[in-house]
Amino acid sequence: MESYVAATERLVIGHPFDESTDISSLITEKEAVRVEQWIKEAVSAGARLLTGGERTGATVKPAILAGAGERLRVSCQEVFGPVVVVNRYRTLEEAIERVNDSIYGLQAGIFTRDLERAFRTARRLEVGGVIINDVPTFRVDHMPYGGVKQSGTGREGPKYAIEEMTELKLICWKV
């Protein structure tokens, strides 16, 4: 966690057209206020704010929350802001159950040296895409990017946009 917090604190907040920018503002100040409120709600309910969460106008500093309850909005709804929740689990089975318990299913990531376990897990996760050994935001246009459940129907990407009524799953891994 120390390394993760340190890396998060090194992210550059700035204008989206500046190539050195990692994090920019949300679409409106109203959305930034909502994200800030969800963070405060989680902290009030016992989550630990490890870094970030401060808001200036429409910009929220990237936040890491630990130990946020599974029924808090930051844990079970789509934040659409620079917030990550880190919760512990004892077994991989428990982690899979937590992911699948969500009404959403956009993307998931798994980090492991055991590719057999990674692919077995990817097949069981109820999400639109699983990225192995990289962050679940990896995306290129020719990939079938999209979600399942209440994370949307259909896929972006030229070929896959026409397959609106399917639930494809993409599995990638970084070698």
N, C-alpha and C positions, 0 to 999 in steps of 0.2 A: 504494500500500500504506500510505503514511503516513496518508492520510485514512481508510482502512478501519480501521486499527489504532486511530486516535484515536476514531472513531465507536464501535468495539467497546468501548473503555475507558470510554465515557460511558454504556453501558447500565447500567440500575439493577437491582441484584439485590435481591429482596425477596419478600414474601408474595404469592402469586398473586391474592389478593382485593384487593390494593392496586393501584389503577389506574395508579400511577406505575411499577409493576414491569414490567421488560422480560424478566428472566430469573429463574426460581425454581429450587427444588431438583428433583432427579431423584426418581423414584418411591420409591427406597430408597437407603440409604447404600451397600449392596452394588453397585448400578448406578453410583453416583458413583465408587467405588473402581475399578470396571472401566474407566470412561472415563478416569480419571486414569492408570491403567496403560497404556492404549492410547496416550495422549499421550506418556508416558515412553518407551514402546517406539519410537515414531516418532522422538523426539529421539535416542535411543540409536543408531538406524539412520541418522542424518544429517539428519533434518528440522530446520528452524529454528523454534523456538517464538517467534513475534513478540509475543504477548501472552497473558495468561491461563493457564489450566490448573491453577491452584491449587485444592485441594479443602478445604472445611470441612464436615465431616459429609456430608450428602447433596447439597451444593451445589458445583458446579464453576464457576469463573469462565470466561466465554466465551473460548475459545482459538482462535488463528489459527496454523496450521502452514503453513510454506512448504517446498516441495521434498520432500514425503513420498513415498517410493517407492510405485509403483502397487500393489504386492502387500502393503503393510502393512495391518493391520486398519483403521486410520483412513481409508484410501483405498479399500479394496475391500469393506468390510463396513459395515453400518448402525450408526453410533455411538450414535444415540439420545441424544445429549447436546450441549451447547453447544460444538461443535468444527467448524471449517471448515478444509479443506485447500485451499491455493492452489498449483497447479502451472502452470508455463509450458507453452505449446505454440507451435509455429512457424506452423502453418497451421490454418484452420478444419477442414479434413479430418482432421487429427490429433486435434483436440479431439472431433470426432464419433466417431472410432474409439475414443478413450479412454472416452467415455460408453457406447458400445454394447458395449464389452468387458466390462462389469460383468454380474454375475448378477442385479443389481437394476435396477429401472427405475421409480422412483416419480415424481419431478418433475425438471424441468431448467429453467434460466433462461438467456436469452441477451440481452445488451445490445448494441444496434446502432442506427444511424440508417437502415440499409438494410433496409426491411421485406421486400423480395423475398428477400434473403439469409436473413432471419430465418425466413420461412415455409418456404423451401426446406430450411433446416436443421431446423426443427421437424418436418417430414415425415419426415426421415431418422433422427431420434433415437428410439431404442427405449425410450420412457418413457411413463408414463400421461398426463402433461400437460407442456406447455411454456409458460412464462410469458415473454413478450417485454417487456423493459425494466422488469421488476420482479422481486422475489425470488420463488423458486418455492414459497413458502409461502402465497401469495395464495389465498384460498379463501372461497367462500360456499356455502350449502347447496344452491342450485339448480345448482351445477356438478357435473359427473361426476368427483369427486376419487378417485383411486386409482392403482395401479401395474400394471406388467406384470412378467414374469419372476418372480423370487422376492420381489418387493415386493407381492405379493398378487393376488388375483383378484376381480373385481367392482369396483363403484364405490359410494362413499358419496354421499348426496344422495337425497332422496325418490324421484325418478323413476328414477334410475340404479341404485339398489340392486337392482332386480328384473332387471337385465341382468348377472347374476353371471358368465356364461360368455363375456363379450365382452372385447375389448381396445380400448376407445375411446381417442382422443387428443384432448385439449383444447389449443387454442393461443390464448393471450391476448397482447395487447400493450398497453402504456401509451402513449398518444398525448400 
